[in-house]
Amino acid sequence: MSTIFDKAIQLFDAANSEDPFEESAHGKTYPKELLYAQRMSAKLDDFEPNASEAVQLTVRCQHICRWEIPRDSYEMNRKGYLTWRRDLAKFHANKASKILKEVGYDDAMIEKVTFLLQKKQLKKNEETQLLEDVICLVFLEFYFEKFAQKYSEEKLIDIVQKTWAKMSNKSHDAALKLEFSEFSSNLIQKALA
């Protein structure tokens, strides 16, 4: 990869290092969104090692500075959630664009990354689908267990089914190889039955 790629990754990580929220992994504490970004890159490398430079950039900045637009600043209902998600996609695209421009990427690459960050043409565009697959795999592997403690079984089954519907067959296979607790494994089996 190019020097500007490395510089972009450094700046994405520097931005995410400012996250005031923390998460622990491997006996260390990390800024939450920095850890998420690193997990996204690692999962992409594992799942699709020949991904394009645009996808590699996108997975690293997919949640860039997410804490700046908290979920609870929107109505706590479906409409509020969808508005928050839409606003976040634009926010992430704007933040990433500034960094990509700063390090010297051309308009074509910037447009490609912002297109992917907004998840345009899911199920139609291979790279958008790849991004979504990585997002879903990272959610299932690292965040589902904790997430599952907050909701009813009925709600969790619905969430698993919606997540599964967004994924490709290749990522379904990868997800079924992940290690889950007995509780999560049973729940996922119920959702997929």
N, CA, C and O atoms as a DFTB+ gen file, in Angstrom:
772 C
 N C O
     1  1       0.834      -1.198       0.000
     2  2       0.000       0.000       0.000
     3  2       0.876       1.258       0.000
     4  3       2.055       1.230       0.354
     5  1       0.252       2.344      -0.407
     6  2       0.986       3.603      -0.568
     7  2       1.251       4.284       0.771
     8  3       0.669       3.926       1.794
     9  1       2.140       5.270       0.743
    10  2       2.446       6.059       1.927
    11  2       1.217       6.851       2.358
    12  3       0.975       7.022       3.553
    13  1       0.431       7.341       1.376
    14  2      -0.755       8.108       1.769
    15  2      -1.790       7.205       2.450
    16  3      -2.552       7.666       3.301
    17  1      -1.817       5.943       2.084
    18  2      -2.701       4.984       2.777
    19  2      -2.307       4.912       4.254
    20  3      -3.154       5.036       5.138
    21  1      -1.007       4.711       4.511
    22  2      -0.518       4.628       5.900
    23  2      -0.840       5.901       6.674
    24  3      -1.234       5.851       7.839
    25  1      -0.665       7.041       6.012
    26  2      -0.936       8.328       6.663
    27  2      -2.427       8.464       6.976
    28  3      -2.798       8.949       8.044
    29  1      -3.275       8.039       6.047
    30  2      -4.722       8.103       6.275
    31  2      -5.111       7.239       7.478
    32  3      -5.891       7.665       8.329
    33  1      -4.560       6.024       7.539
    34  2      -4.859       5.116       8.660
    35  2      -4.417       5.759       9.981
    36  3      -5.138       5.709      10.977
    37  1      -3.211       6.368       9.973
    38  2      -2.712       7.034      11.189
    39  2      -3.657       8.142      11.642
    40  3      -3.921       8.294      12.835
    41  1      -4.167       8.916      10.679
    42  2      -5.054      10.029      11.029
    43  2      -6.439       9.538      11.458
    44  3      -7.046      10.115      12.360
    45  1      -6.937       8.487      10.823
    46  2      -8.199       7.880      11.284
    47  2      -8.034       7.411      12.733
    48  3      -8.886       7.665      13.584
    49  1      -6.926       6.725      12.990
    50  2      -6.683       6.191      14.332
    51  2      -6.480       7.313      15.356
    52  3      -6.925       7.205      16.499
    53  1      -5.809       8.382      14.940
    54  2      -5.611       9.525      15.846
    55  2      -6.958      10.146      16.210
    56  3      -7.187      10.504      17.365
    57  1      -7.845      10.275      15.229
    58  2      -9.184      10.826      15.494
    59  2      -9.942       9.909      16.455
    60  3     -10.560      10.382      17.408
    61  1      -9.895       8.607      16.205
    62  2     -10.626       7.660      17.058
    63  2      -9.988       7.485      18.432
    64  3     -10.642       7.030      19.371
    65  1      -8.714       7.844      18.549
    66  2      -8.040       7.774      19.854
    67  2      -8.588       8.814      20.832
    68  3      -8.355       8.719      22.037
    69  1      -9.314       9.802      20.314
    70  2      -9.893      10.846      21.161
    71  2     -11.234      10.428      21.774
    72  3     -11.843      11.194      22.521
    73  1     -11.686       9.228      21.461
    74  2     -12.949       8.735      22.011
    75  2     -12.874       8.726      23.539
    76  3     -11.994       8.077      24.104
    77  1     -13.785       9.438      24.220
    78  2     -13.751       9.440      25.688
    79  2     -14.247       8.127      26.300
    80  3     -14.034       7.881      27.487
    81  1     -14.899       7.292      25.506
    82  2     -15.399       6.005      26.002
    83  2     -14.332       4.934      25.800
    84  3     -13.615       4.938      24.799
    85  1     -14.238       4.030      26.752
    86  2     -13.185       3.016      26.694
    87  2     -13.768       1.619      26.667
    88  3     -14.900       1.380      27.087
    89  1     -12.951       0.694      26.153
    90  2     -13.330      -0.717      26.138
    91  2     -12.068      -1.531      26.394
    92  3     -10.977      -1.172      25.951
    93  1     -12.238      -2.632      27.117
    94  2     -11.098      -3.489      27.435
    95  2     -11.054      -4.704      26.527
    96  3     -12.085      -5.274      26.170
    97  1      -9.837      -5.089      26.163
    98  2      -9.607      -6.303      25.382
    99  2      -8.170      -6.747      25.612
   100  3      -7.259      -5.919      25.650
   101  1      -7.966      -8.047      25.766
   102  2      -6.615      -8.615      25.947
   103  2      -5.884      -7.976      27.124
   104  3      -4.668      -7.788      27.076
   105  1      -6.624      -7.643      28.178
   106  2      -5.995      -7.082      29.366
   107  2      -5.575      -5.625      29.241
   108  3      -4.879      -5.109      30.115
   109  1      -5.989      -4.946      28.161
   110  2      -5.653      -3.534      27.957
   111  2      -6.935      -2.733      27.764
   112  3      -7.983      -3.280      27.421
   113  1      -6.830      -1.438      27.988
   114  2      -7.961      -0.544      27.770
   115  2      -7.676       0.324      26.548
   116  3      -6.575       0.853      26.393
   117  1      -8.674       0.463      25.688
   118  2      -8.540       1.214      24.429
   119  2      -9.667       2.246      24.318
   120  3     -10.738       2.062      24.898
   121  1      -9.426       3.330      23.576
   122  2     -10.568       4.161      23.189
   123  2     -11.507       3.274      22.365
   124  3     -11.061       2.563      21.466
   125  1     -12.798       3.318      22.671
   126  2     -13.765       2.373      22.107
   127  2     -13.736       2.321      20.576
   128  3     -13.663       1.236      19.999
   129  1     -13.792       3.471      19.918
   130  2     -13.851       3.463      18.445
   131  2     -12.515       3.103      17.800
   132  3     -12.494       2.627      16.665
   133  1     -11.412       3.318      18.491
   134  2     -10.118       2.869      17.964
   135  2     -10.081       1.342      17.948
   136  3      -9.665       0.736      16.961
   137  1     -10.515       0.731      19.035
   138  2     -10.549      -0.734      19.097
   139  2     -11.481      -1.292      18.020
   140  3     -11.155      -2.275      17.355
   141  1     -12.636      -0.659      17.856
   142  2     -13.586      -1.096      16.815
   143  2     -12.928      -1.034      15.432
   144  3     -13.041      -1.976      14.648
   145  1     -12.248       0.065      15.137
   146  2     -11.599       0.237      13.827
   147  2     -10.524      -0.830      13.595
   148  3     -10.402      -1.368      12.494
   149  1      -9.756      -1.127      14.632
   150  2      -8.720      -2.154      14.517
   151  2      -9.350      -3.536      14.297
   152  3      -8.842      -4.341      13.516
   153  1     -10.447      -3.796      14.987
   154  2     -11.154      -5.070      14.792
   155  2     -11.700      -5.164      13.363
   156  3     -11.650      -6.229      12.746
   157  1     -12.213      -4.061      12.845
   158  2     -12.741      -4.044      11.475
   159  2     -11.633      -4.381      10.467
   160  3     -11.838      -5.201       9.572
   161  1     -10.474      -3.758      10.611
   162  2      -9.359      -4.032       9.694
   163  2      -8.892      -5.471       9.796
   164  3      -8.633      -6.119       8.781
   165  1      -8.784      -5.971      11.017
   166  2      -8.341      -7.356      11.220
   167  2      -9.337      -8.338      10.610
   168  3      -8.943      -9.323       9.986
   169  1     -10.638      -8.063      10.793
   170  2     -11.669      -8.948      10.238
   171  2     -11.643      -8.916       8.718
   172  3     -11.796      -9.955       8.076
   173  1     -11.453      -7.742       8.136
   174  2     -11.357      -7.643       6.673
   175  2     -10.160      -8.452       6.167
   176  3     -10.281      -9.198       5.195
   177  1      -9.013      -8.307       6.821
   178  2      -7.807      -9.049       6.417
   179  2      -8.049     -10.555       6.452
   180  3      -7.566     -11.294       5.595
   181  1      -8.796     -10.991       7.445
   182  2      -9.103     -12.410       7.604
   183  2     -10.145     -12.882       6.583
   184  3     -10.000     -13.944       5.978
   185  1     -11.180     -12.088       6.406
   186  2     -12.330     -12.481       5.584
   187  2     -12.085     -12.288       4.086
   188  3     -12.474     -13.127       3.274
   189  1     -11.434     -11.170       3.727
   190  2     -11.169     -10.867       2.307
   191  2      -9.824     -10.164       2.190
   192  3      -9.769      -8.942       2.050
   193  1      -8.719     -10.945       2.249
   194  2      -7.382     -10.337       2.286
   195  2      -7.010      -9.542       1.043
   196  3      -6.085      -8.730       1.088
   197  1      -7.715      -9.758      -0.067
   198  2      -7.402      -9.019      -1.298
   199  2      -8.350      -7.859      -1.545
   200  3      -8.539      -7.446      -2.690
   201  1      -8.946      -7.330      -0.488
   202  2      -9.882      -6.206      -0.625
   203  2      -9.170      -4.990      -1.204
   204  3      -7.970      -4.802      -1.005
   205  1      -9.919      -4.180      -1.916
   206  2      -9.363      -2.972      -2.538
   207  2      -8.908      -1.970      -1.477
   208  3      -9.289      -2.059      -0.309
   209  1      -8.104      -1.036      -1.902
   210  2      -7.632       0.028      -1.011
   211  2      -8.830       0.825      -0.465
   212  3      -8.841       1.216       0.703
   213  1      -9.829       1.060      -1.315
   214  2     -11.018       1.818      -0.885
   215  2     -11.729       1.101       0.264
   216  3     -12.131       1.736       1.239
   217  1     -11.884      -0.205       0.152
   218  2     -12.557      -0.958       1.222
   219  2     -11.692      -0.957       2.483
   220  3     -12.215      -0.824       3.589
   221  1     -10.389      -1.102       2.328
   222  2      -9.492      -1.088       3.495
   223  2      -9.581       0.246       4.238
   224  3      -9.585       0.282       5.468
   225  1      -9.652       1.331       3.482
   226  2      -9.800       2.650       4.107
   227  2     -11.156       2.761       4.800
   228  3     -11.254       3.258       5.922
   229  1     -12.184       2.298       4.123
   230  2     -13.550       2.436       4.646
   231  2     -13.752       1.676       5.950
   232  3     -14.356       2.206       6.882
   233  1     -13.255       0.436       6.031
   234  2     -13.468      -0.314       7.275
   235  2     -12.773       0.372       8.455
   236  3     -13.227       0.272       9.595
   237  1     -11.680       1.063       8.173
   238  2     -10.922       1.700       9.257
   239  2     -11.604       2.976       9.774
   240  3     -11.392       3.375      10.919
   241  1     -12.420       3.608       8.929
   242  2     -13.030       4.873       9.365
   243  2     -14.548       4.784       9.465
   244  3     -15.221       5.811       9.559
   245  1     -15.089       3.586       9.444
   246  2     -16.531       3.391       9.392
   247  2     -17.265       4.012      10.578
   248  3     -18.401       4.460      10.422
   249  1     -16.655       4.051      11.744
   250  2     -17.263       4.669      12.933
   251  2     -16.493       5.912      13.372
   252  3     -16.562       6.277      14.546
   253  1     -15.777       6.563      12.490
   254  2     -14.882       7.648      12.904
   255  2     -15.616       8.721      13.730
   256  3     -16.593       9.319      13.281
   257  1     -15.117       8.936      14.927
   258  2     -15.636       9.952      15.859
   259  2     -17.124       9.800      16.152
   260  3     -17.816      10.796      16.365
   261  1     -17.623       8.571      16.166
   262  2     -19.050       8.296      16.344
   263  2     -19.607       8.910      17.627
   264  3     -20.774       9.301      17.661
   265  1     -18.805       8.999      18.670
   266  2     -19.295       9.515      19.956
   267  2     -19.767      10.970      19.856
   268  3     -20.497      11.443      20.728
   269  1     -19.358      11.677      18.804
   270  2     -19.747      13.086      18.668
   271  2     -21.241      13.253      18.365
   272  3     -21.796      14.335      18.557
   273  1     -21.894      12.175      17.890
   274  2     -23.341      12.219      17.645
   275  2     -23.975      11.064      18.437
   276  3     -24.198       9.985      17.888
   277  1     -24.262      11.292      19.721
   278  2     -24.787      10.203      20.543
   279  2     -26.201       9.790      20.141
   280  3     -27.007      10.607      19.696
   281  1     -26.472       8.510      20.309
   282  2     -27.788       7.969      19.962
   283  2     -28.895       8.682      20.741
   284  3     -29.968       8.946      20.198
   285  1     -28.632       8.992      22.013
   286  2     -29.694       9.589      22.835
   287  2     -29.965      11.065      22.523
   288  3     -30.786      11.698      23.186
   289  1     -29.277      11.610      21.517
   290  2     -29.595      12.973      21.085
   291  2     -30.733      12.961      20.047
   292  3     -31.133      14.007      19.537
   293  1     -31.238      11.764      19.751
   294  2     -32.369      11.571      18.837
   295  2     -33.490      10.872      19.596
   296  3     -33.266      10.274      20.648
   297  1     -34.700      10.957      19.046
   298  2     -35.822      10.253      19.660
   299  2     -35.492       8.766      19.795
   300  3     -34.890       8.172      18.900
   301  1     -35.888       8.175      20.916
   302  2     -35.583       6.767      21.177
   303  2     -36.686       5.863      20.615
   304  3     -37.340       5.119      21.346
   305  1     -36.866       5.950      19.316
   306  2     -37.832       5.101      18.608
   307  2     -37.230       4.751      17.242
   308  3     -36.114       5.163      16.929
   309  1     -37.960       4.005      16.449
   310  2     -37.444       3.549      15.150
   311  2     -37.086       4.725      14.233
   312  3     -36.034       4.726      13.593
   313  1     -37.966       5.713      14.181
   314  2     -37.717       6.889      13.338
   315  2     -36.438       7.614      13.782
   316  3     -35.603       7.990      12.960
   317  1     -36.307       7.800      15.106
   318  2     -35.110       8.451      15.641
   319  2     -33.850       7.659      15.328
   320  3     -32.815       8.229      14.985
   321  1     -33.949       6.336      15.451
   322  2     -32.808       5.460      15.160
   323  2     -32.382       5.591      13.693
   324  3     -31.195       5.729      13.398
   325  1     -33.350       5.548      12.783
   326  2     -33.032       5.625      11.352
   327  2     -32.459       6.992      10.976
   328  3     -31.555       7.087      10.146
   329  1     -32.991       8.045      11.591
   330  2     -32.465       9.399      11.344
   331  2     -31.034       9.502      11.853
   332  3     -30.168      10.055      11.175
   333  1     -30.784       8.966      13.055
   334  2     -29.433       8.956      13.639
   335  2     -28.457       8.219      12.727
   336  3     -27.361       8.713      12.464
   337  1     -28.846       7.044      12.245
   338  2     -27.985       6.250      11.364
   339  2     -27.664       7.002      10.063
   340  3     -26.524       7.001       9.599
   341  1     -28.685       7.637       9.491
   342  2     -28.483       8.390       8.247
   343  2     -27.537       9.585       8.482
   344  3     -26.629       9.839       7.691
   345  1     -27.772      10.299       9.574
   346  2     -26.913      11.447       9.895
   347  2     -25.484      11.005      10.189
   348  3     -24.530      11.678       9.800
   349  1     -25.336       9.865      10.882
   350  2     -23.997       9.331      11.164
   351  2     -23.245       9.002       9.875
   352  3     -22.062       9.318       9.749
   353  1     -23.922       8.373       8.923
   354  2     -23.272       7.993       7.658
   355  2     -22.708       9.236       6.960
   356  3     -21.586       9.217       6.455
   357  1     -23.492      10.305       6.938
   358  2     -23.027      11.561       6.318
   359  2     -21.865      12.158       7.112
   360  3     -20.892      12.650       6.541
   361  1     -21.989      12.103       8.441
   362  2     -20.946      12.628       9.332
   363  2     -19.622      11.875       9.125
   364  3     -18.568      12.494       8.982
   365  1     -19.686      10.540       9.109
   366  2     -18.478       9.737       8.897
   367  2     -17.882      10.021       7.515
   368  3     -16.664      10.136       7.377
   369  1     -18.724      10.134       6.512
   370  2     -18.251      10.413       5.146
   371  2     -17.549      11.769       5.088
   372  3     -16.519      11.912       4.429
   373  1     -18.106      12.756       5.774
   374  2     -17.513      14.093       5.790
   375  2     -16.160      14.094       6.498
   376  3     -15.187      14.655       5.994
   377  1     -16.108      13.458       7.674
   378  2     -14.847      13.376       8.441
   379  2     -13.764      12.651       7.639
   380  3     -12.626      13.111       7.549
   381  1     -14.146      11.501       7.056
   382  2     -13.183      10.704       6.289
   383  2     -12.699      11.476       5.066
   384  3     -11.511      11.445       4.744
   385  1     -13.606      12.164       4.385
   386  2     -13.254      12.933       3.182
   387  2     -12.170      13.964       3.472
   388  3     -11.213      14.112       2.712
   389  1     -12.337      14.674       4.586
   390  2     -11.352      15.712       4.957
   391  2      -9.963      15.092       5.160
   392  3      -8.957      15.636       4.706
   393  1      -9.927      13.958       5.843
   394  2      -8.637      13.290       6.089
   395  2      -8.045      12.764       4.782
   396  3      -6.852      12.933       4.531
   397  1      -8.860      12.138       3.961
   398  2      -8.364      11.587       2.691
   399  2      -7.833      12.694       1.781
   400  3      -6.818      12.520       1.106
   401  1      -8.523      13.825       1.769
   402  2      -8.071      14.970       0.961
   403  2      -6.745      15.509       1.518
   404  3      -5.814      15.809       0.771
   405  1      -6.689      15.621       2.841
   406  2      -5.491      16.142       3.513
   407  2      -4.241      15.328       3.185
   408  3      -3.164      15.894       2.997
   409  1      -4.377      14.008       3.115
   410  2      -3.196      13.167       2.864
   411  2      -2.874      13.030       1.374
   412  3      -1.818      12.509       1.015
   413  1      -3.779      13.495       0.502
   414  2      -3.459      13.528      -0.923
   415  2      -4.212      12.572      -1.825
   416  3      -3.818      12.375      -2.974
   417  1      -5.301      11.965      -1.327
   418  2      -6.098      11.109      -2.208
   419  2      -6.860      11.957      -3.224
   420  3      -7.247      13.089      -2.936
   421  1      -7.070      11.398      -4.413
   422  2      -7.812      12.112      -5.452
   423  2      -9.321      12.003      -5.206
   424  3      -9.781      11.225      -4.370
   425  1     -10.069      12.806      -5.961
   426  2     -11.530      12.849      -5.783
   427  2     -12.183      11.494      -6.018
   428  3     -13.160      11.151      -5.352
   429  1     -11.653      10.725      -6.958
   430  2     -12.244       9.416      -7.281
   431  2     -12.198       8.481      -6.071
   432  3     -13.180       7.801      -5.772
   433  1     -11.061       8.447      -5.378
   434  2     -10.942       7.580      -4.189
   435  2     -11.826       8.091      -3.061
   436  3     -12.474       7.308      -2.365
   437  1     -11.850       9.409      -2.883
   438  2     -12.675       9.999      -1.825
   439  2     -14.153       9.683      -2.074
   440  3     -14.883       9.332      -1.146
   441  1     -14.581       9.808      -3.315
   442  2     -15.976       9.502      -3.670
   443  2     -16.302       8.030      -3.409
   444  3     -17.392       7.696      -2.946
   445  1     -15.335       7.155      -3.714
   446  2     -15.555       5.721      -3.513
   447  2     -15.725       5.399      -2.030
   448  3     -16.620       4.644      -1.650
   449  1     -14.864       5.975      -1.199
   450  2     -14.946       5.732       0.252
   451  2     -16.246       6.306       0.820
   452  3     -16.903       5.650       1.628
   453  1     -16.625       7.515       0.410
   454  2     -17.859       8.104       0.940
   455  2     -19.093       7.329       0.462
   456  3     -20.074       7.211       1.197
   457  1     -19.046       6.806      -0.757
   458  2     -20.112       5.951      -1.286
   459  2     -20.264       4.719      -0.391
   460  3     -21.375       4.355      -0.006
   461  1     -19.142       4.086      -0.066
   462  2     -19.163       2.885       0.770
   463  2     -19.610       3.199       2.197
   464  3     -20.388       2.447       2.785
   465  1     -19.124       4.300       2.751
   466  2     -19.503       4.669       4.121
   467  2     -21.009       4.873       4.253
   468  3     -21.580       4.652       5.321
   469  1     -21.646       5.292       3.171
   470  2     -23.092       5.504       3.205
   471  2     -23.858       4.236       2.814
   472  3     -25.082       4.246       2.683
   473  1     -23.104       3.144       2.630
   474  2     -23.659       1.810       2.330
   475  2     -24.629       1.841       1.146
   476  3     -25.692       1.220       1.175
   477  1     -24.247       2.557       0.137
   478  2     -25.095       2.649      -1.055
   479  2     -25.048       1.344      -1.849
   480  3     -24.005       0.698      -1.951
   481  1     -26.174       0.979      -2.395
   482  2     -26.332      -0.204      -3.253
   483  2     -25.978      -1.517      -2.548
   484  3     -25.375      -2.412      -3.140
   485  1     -26.364      -1.613      -1.278
   486  2     -26.174      -2.873      -0.554
   487  2     -26.883      -3.994      -1.309
   488  3     -27.986      -3.806      -1.821
   489  1     -26.253      -5.141      -1.374
   490  2     -26.710      -6.336      -2.110
   491  2     -26.489      -6.215      -3.624
   492  3     -26.611      -7.206      -4.343
   493  1     -26.165      -5.011      -4.113
   494  2     -25.928      -4.823      -5.553
   495  2     -24.452      -4.544      -5.846
   496  3     -23.906      -5.004      -6.848
   497  1     -23.816      -3.777      -4.946
   498  2     -22.414      -3.413      -5.137
   499  2     -21.548      -4.350      -4.291
   500  3     -21.740      -4.447      -3.079
   501  1     -20.605      -5.033      -4.922
   502  2     -19.774      -6.031      -4.214
   503  2     -19.016      -5.449      -3.026
   504  3     -18.915      -6.078      -1.972
   505  1     -18.482      -4.238      -3.208
   506  2     -17.680      -3.658      -2.128
   507  2     -18.552      -3.158      -0.975
   508  3     -18.148      -3.242       0.184
   509  1     -19.735      -2.643      -1.280
   510  2     -20.668      -2.265      -0.210
   511  2     -21.059      -3.514       0.564
   512  3     -21.141      -3.488       1.792
   513  1     -21.300      -4.607      -0.154
   514  2     -21.657      -5.868       0.501
   515  2     -20.512      -6.381       1.360
   516  3     -20.737      -6.883       2.461
   517  1     -19.293      -6.259       0.865
   518  2     -18.130      -6.690       1.637
   519  2     -18.030      -5.891       2.940
   520  3     -17.797      -6.461       4.006
   521  1     -18.205      -4.579       2.849
   522  2     -18.194      -3.736       4.053
   523  2     -19.261      -4.205       5.034
   524  3     -18.985      -4.366       6.223
   525  1     -20.475      -4.425       4.544
   526  2     -21.578      -4.861       5.421
   527  2     -21.277      -6.217       6.051
   528  3     -21.577      -6.438       7.225
   529  1     -20.692      -7.118       5.284
   530  2     -20.326      -8.432       5.824
   531  2     -19.344      -8.292       6.985
   532  3     -19.493      -8.950       8.015
   533  1     -18.347      -7.438       6.812
   534  2     -17.337      -7.240       7.860
   535  2     -17.978      -6.609       9.094
   536  3     -17.694      -7.013      10.222
   537  1     -18.841      -5.621       8.879
   538  2     -19.548      -4.980       9.997
   539  2     -20.342      -6.025      10.790
   540  3     -20.271      -6.067      12.018
   541  1     -21.089      -6.859      10.083
   542  2     -21.925      -7.876      10.749
   543  2     -21.075      -8.909      11.481
   544  3     -21.412      -9.311      12.595
   545  1     -19.986      -9.336      10.871
   546  2     -19.109     -10.317      11.517
   547  2     -18.459      -9.749      12.783
   548  3     -18.354     -10.439      13.797
   549  1     -18.027      -8.495      12.716
   550  2     -17.430      -7.852      13.893
   551  2     -18.484      -7.707      14.991
   552  3     -18.195      -7.949      16.163
   553  1     -19.700      -7.314      14.619
   554  2     -20.786      -7.212      15.600
   555  2     -21.033      -8.564      16.273
   556  3     -21.093      -8.653      17.499
   557  1     -21.172      -9.598      15.472
   558  2     -21.471     -10.920      16.033
   559  2     -20.331     -11.441      16.915
   560  3     -20.573     -12.009      17.980
   561  1     -19.098     -11.243      16.466
   562  2     -17.961     -11.788      17.220
   563  2     -17.659     -11.021      18.504
   564  3     -17.379     -11.624      19.540
   565  1     -17.715      -9.686      18.436
   566  2     -17.220      -8.886      19.560
   567  2     -18.289      -8.159      20.378
   568  3     -18.041      -7.794      21.527
   569  1     -19.465      -7.945      19.805
   570  2     -20.429      -7.076      20.479
   571  2     -21.779      -7.740      20.783
   572  3     -22.542      -7.242      21.610
   573  1     -22.065      -8.837      20.129
   574  2     -23.387      -9.447      20.294
   575  2     -23.641      -9.918      21.724
   576  3     -24.730      -9.716      22.260
   577  1     -22.654     -10.536      22.334
   578  2     -22.800     -11.105      23.675
   579  2     -23.257     -10.045      24.680
   580  3     -24.206     -10.262      25.434
   581  1     -22.583      -8.910      24.684
   582  2     -22.917      -7.829      25.612
   583  2     -24.268      -7.214      25.230
   584  3     -25.091      -6.902      26.090
   585  1     -24.472      -7.052      23.944
   586  2     -25.703      -6.498      23.392
   587  2     -26.906      -7.359      23.808
   588  3     -27.973      -6.836      24.130
   589  1     -26.717      -8.680      23.797
   590  2     -27.797      -9.630      24.093
   591  2     -28.309      -9.520      25.523
   592  3     -29.426      -9.946      25.814
   593  1     -27.510      -8.956      26.412
   594  2     -27.920      -8.825      27.817
   595  2     -28.950      -7.711      28.023
   596  3     -29.583      -7.631      29.076
   597  1     -29.111      -6.852      27.012
   598  2     -29.978      -5.682      27.168
   599  2     -31.405      -5.886      26.667
   600  3     -32.291      -5.093      26.986
   601  1     -31.635      -6.935      25.888
   602  2     -32.927      -7.054      25.204
   603  2     -33.607      -8.399      25.455
   604  3     -32.979      -9.361      25.898
   605  1     -34.892      -8.436      25.164
   606  2     -35.663      -9.673      25.297
   607  2     -35.260     -10.648      24.194
   608  3     -34.692     -10.256      23.175
   609  1     -35.560     -11.910      24.414
   610  2     -35.248     -12.935      23.407
   611  2     -35.932     -12.618      22.073
   612  3     -35.330     -12.765      21.009
   613  1     -37.179     -12.188      22.140
   614  2     -37.934     -11.870      20.920
   615  2     -37.236     -10.772      20.109
   616  3     -37.095     -10.883      18.891
   617  1     -36.807      -9.724      20.792
   618  2     -36.119      -8.603      20.141
   619  2     -34.777      -9.076      19.555
   620  3     -34.416      -8.688      18.444
   621  1     -34.049      -9.905      20.293
   622  2     -32.748     -10.399      19.833
   623  2     -32.894     -11.294      18.608
   624  3     -32.076     -11.224      17.691
   625  1     -33.913     -12.123      18.583
   626  2     -34.155     -12.983      17.420
   627  2     -34.418     -12.118      16.193
   628  3     -33.924     -12.409      15.103
   629  1     -35.198     -11.053      16.372
   630  2     -35.477     -10.112      15.277
   631  2     -34.178      -9.453      14.792
   632  3     -33.956      -9.327      13.587
   633  1     -33.331      -9.039      15.725
   634  2     -32.054      -8.381      15.377
   635  2     -31.141      -9.347      14.615
   636  3     -30.534      -8.969      13.613
   637  1     -31.044     -10.594      15.093
   638  2     -30.207     -11.589      14.403
   639  2     -30.743     -11.831      12.989
   640  3     -29.968     -11.909      12.036
   641  1     -32.045     -11.949      12.857
   642  2     -32.640     -12.189      11.535
   643  2     -32.382     -11.022      10.582
   644  3     -32.090     -11.232       9.404
   645  1     -32.491      -9.791      11.092
   646  2     -32.223      -8.605      10.251
   647  2     -30.745      -8.527       9.873
   648  3     -30.400      -8.185       8.741
   649  1     -29.881      -8.848      10.829
   650  2     -28.432      -8.863      10.560
   651  2     -28.124      -9.908       9.484
   652  3     -27.419      -9.628       8.514
   653  1     -28.658     -11.097       9.668
   654  2     -28.422     -12.216       8.744
   655  2     -28.875     -11.874       7.326
   656  3     -28.220     -12.239       6.349
   657  1     -30.009     -11.164       7.224
   658  2     -30.560     -10.796       5.907
   659  2     -29.647      -9.847       5.142
   660  3     -29.679      -9.811       3.912
   661  1     -28.834      -9.080       5.864
   662  2     -27.929      -8.128       5.205
   663  2     -26.629      -8.784       4.737
   664  3     -25.870      -8.187       3.974
   665  1     -26.373     -10.015       5.194
   666  2     -25.091     -10.674       4.942
   667  2     -25.123     -11.547       3.686
   668  3     -26.177     -12.001       3.239
   669  1     -23.928     -11.761       3.139
   670  2     -23.777     -12.658       1.988
   671  2     -23.669     -14.104       2.473
   672  3     -23.482     -14.351       3.665
   673  1     -23.785     -15.046       1.554
   674  2     -23.618     -16.462       1.911
   675  2     -22.225     -16.732       2.478
   676  3     -22.070     -17.516       3.414
   677  1     -21.223     -16.082       1.906
   678  2     -19.846     -16.274       2.384
   679  2     -19.716     -15.835       3.841
   680  3     -19.057     -16.502       4.639
   681  1     -20.347     -14.709       4.187
   682  2     -20.250     -14.246       5.571
   683  2     -21.135     -15.076       6.503
   684  3     -20.840     -15.187       7.693
   685  1     -22.219     -15.664       5.975
   686  2     -23.008     -16.612       6.788
   687  2     -22.107     -17.761       7.223
   688  3     -22.097     -18.146       8.393
   689  1     -21.350     -18.305       6.273
   690  2     -20.438     -19.417       6.584
   691  2     -19.417     -19.012       7.639
   692  3     -19.137     -19.767       8.570
   693  1     -18.861     -17.799       7.483
   694  2     -17.858     -17.308       8.442
   695  2     -18.491     -17.120       9.823
   696  3     -17.874     -17.443      10.838
   697  1     -19.712     -16.602       9.862
   698  2     -20.391     -16.357      11.138
   699  2     -20.660     -17.656      11.889
   700  3     -20.553     -17.705      13.114
   701  1     -21.002     -18.686      11.163
   702  2     -21.309     -19.973      11.805
   703  2     -20.065     -20.647      12.388
   704  3     -20.170     -21.599      13.161
   705  1     -18.888     -20.143      12.011
   706  2     -17.632     -20.684      12.561
   707  2     -17.149     -19.895      13.779
   708  3     -16.172     -20.285      14.419
   709  1     -17.823     -18.791      14.104
   710  2     -17.431     -18.000      15.271
   711  2     -17.786     -18.755      16.549
   712  3     -18.709     -19.570      16.565
   713  1     -17.047     -18.476      17.615
   714  2     -17.326     -19.107      18.906
   715  2     -18.262     -18.215      19.703
   716  3     -17.978     -17.038      19.926
   717  1     -19.381     -18.787      20.129
   718  2     -20.355     -18.061      20.932
   719  2     -20.566     -18.791      22.252
   720  3     -20.263     -19.976      22.384
   721  1     -21.093     -18.054      23.222
   722  2     -21.501     -18.705      24.471
   723  2     -22.694     -19.606      24.142
   724  3     -23.298     -19.483      23.077
   725  1     -23.020     -20.492      25.048
   726  2     -24.165     -21.387      24.838
   727  2     -25.449     -20.570      24.658
   728  3     -26.283     -20.881      23.808
   729  1     -25.592     -19.521      25.474
   730  2     -26.769     -18.651      25.392
   731  2     -26.900     -18.029      23.993
   732  3     -27.955     -18.113      23.363
   733  1     -25.812     -17.406      23.517
   734  2     -25.851     -16.746      22.208
   735  2     -26.022     -17.751      21.081
   736  3     -26.759     -17.504      20.126
   737  1     -25.351     -18.864      21.194
   738  2     -25.450     -19.908      20.175
   739  2     -26.893     -20.398      20.037
   740  3     -27.399     -20.543      18.924
   741  1     -27.553     -20.653      21.173
   742  2     -28.951     -21.093      21.164
   743  2     -29.863     -20.040      20.546
   744  3     -30.770     -20.351      19.772
   745  1     -29.601     -18.793      20.906
   746  2     -30.413     -17.688      20.403
   747  2     -30.268     -17.569      18.882
   748  3     -31.258     -17.401      18.170
   749  1     -29.033     -17.656      18.396
   750  2     -28.782     -17.553      16.958
   751  2     -29.423     -18.711      16.216
   752  3     -29.989     -18.534      15.137
   753  1     -29.332     -19.895      16.799
   754  2     -29.975     -21.074      16.167
   755  2     -31.487     -20.887      16.062
   756  3     -32.091     -21.232      15.047
   757  1     -32.100     -20.333      17.129
   758  2     -33.539     -20.068      17.108
   759  2     -33.883     -19.062      16.011
   760  3     -34.867     -19.222      15.289
   761  1     -33.051     -18.020      15.900
   762  2     -33.292     -16.964      14.905
   763  2     -33.198     -17.509      13.488
   764  3     -33.930     -17.072      12.600
   765  1     -32.302     -18.457      13.277
   766  2     -32.066     -18.981      11.925
   767  2     -32.953     -20.184      11.593
   768  3     -32.978     -20.639      10.450
   769  1     -33.673     -20.694      12.579
   770  2     -34.515     -21.882      12.350
   771  2     -35.693     -21.558      11.440
   772  3     -36.502     -22.437      11.141
